[in-house]
Amino acid sequence: MTLTALIVDVPGSEAENFSDALLEAGALSVTCEELHPAERKTALVELNEPATWSFLRLTALCGEEQEPAQVLGRACAASGLAVQAHHLTPVPDEDWVARSRRDFGPIRVSRRLWIVPSWCTPPEADAVNLLLDPGLAFGTGSHASTRLCLRWLERRIAGGETVLDYGCGSGILAIASLMLGASRAVGIDIDPDAVAAAKVNARRNGVAGEFLDSGSPLDLTVDLVVANILANPLKILAPILAERCRRGGHIALSGILAEQASEVEKCYAPWISFATPDEEEGWVCLSGVKQ
């Protein structure tokens, strides 16, 4: 089958809704990736958006029976967005399962923690090897914000801690917490597919993670709160996440671009005393102690 890739750069806050709209408009699949800083600057100029916005690149695969321009038009109409600047690229016919396996190999997160796809042999048998395949939910260890959170958890977990992973995606952070020695980890996500995927991933790794949708009652206070989302939802969630962290407990916030860090930090200042943030590839992880 001949495929065409429809490539669109959109604000991070619109990426999830617009991905769904592309699929409903006829796209066979939609992938999402972080823009290189130079590409992000170009997108800001082209769309006349403020420099504080984060942008993501969506790649929608369209089959022979789908005209990409029509798919884009229907998606924009459904999502309420103006028609976006876009690029079309022909995609050669190949074994997509084989290609995806070539693209995703083991990821070394730290000295003792690896993320390992199921088709790979763990490079270090004695390491903490978290088995995880790319799938429907965000969080495979390939994104800098995820790696920052994983390293924070490794530093903070000594054994027996309770952990809340808010916006859990694939469940990678909650699962890693349990494998590193936490006694309990609860993951929350707004997407039911993510909750289902996280449960499967926990069973695959032999841990008893608890995963709930964001509408479920949540009455717990934990030692560690971690949230790898985006800056704007993190700002809105500040009172909720701070309340779930016990006094003297620790919190980590990621999915934040370096230039957004101070804005997010201000929202948590009434409750959290922050340390110097960790940074990788332009993304930061804010971490601090509940006062």
Beta strands, then each sheet from edge to edge (+ up, - down):
strand 1: 3-11
strand 2: 29-34
strand 3: 55-62
strand 4: 86-91
strand 5: 107-108
strand 6: 113-116
strand 7: 128-131
strand 8: 162-166
strand 9: 184-189
strand 10: 210-213
strand 11: 222-228
strand 12: 245-257
strand 13: 272-274
strand 14: 278-280
strand 15: 283-290
sheet 1: 2+ 3- 1+ 4-
sheet 2: 5+ 6- 7-
sheet 3: 10+ 9+ 8+ 11+ 12+ 15- 13+
sheet 4: 10+ 9+ 8+ 11+ 12+ 15- 14+
end
